[in-house]
């Protein structure tokens, strides 16, 4: 399955996409079959895998286990670094951190990763990654050495989104950060989504179906939820999130 084509078709049909993010450091290999089964039963559309750090050395084995359990559920890498690339995935978000001015995350890491991605024949979805201020310093902000766009500067977010589209990016990701204190503002999502035609992902700090629903109503095409489901018992609410996003 071509993941980008699927996302474009979802947007054309005015259908919304639920992407569940798994941090490979926060799931044990023995837990994978049951967790992925819950994702399938809960109507998750895409599983994203990645984190700001990678402490566990068994990344590739975990991706293989997730893919084996996922059946037809698409597995897409959301890499926090060059050590988070695997041929067992269906696709990779080929990220460029355009909200920052650190050349390493704009183009440096991408150049190093490109031959590996081509060799593995991974579908690469060029994604403009835009960090939005969330009320606290997030892991990605610290690790990338970049500043997020202030949450009250919608005009700056719009200009970045327009630049991303003109540069040919296939997706735009508005990110408040893992476990963010504040989510991406609804007003910013509305303004950005009305300014560009490429699909818009929104993630960071989305902890309830109602909040997910707000982001969808504001125009988001893809909702990313991750940190919330790492807490014991919260994975029982996957289906509720899916209903809020798909309705």
PyMOL commands that set and color helices and strands:
alter all, ss='L'
color gray80, all
select helices_A, chain A and resi 3-12+24-26+29-41+59-70+103-120+139-144+154-166+186-193+209-217+227-230+234-246
alter helices_A, ss='H'
color red, helices_A
select strands_A, chain A and resi 17-22+46-49+74-77+91-97+123-131+171-175+199-203+222-225
alter strands_A, ss='S'
color yellow, strands_A
deselect
rebuild
show_as cartoon
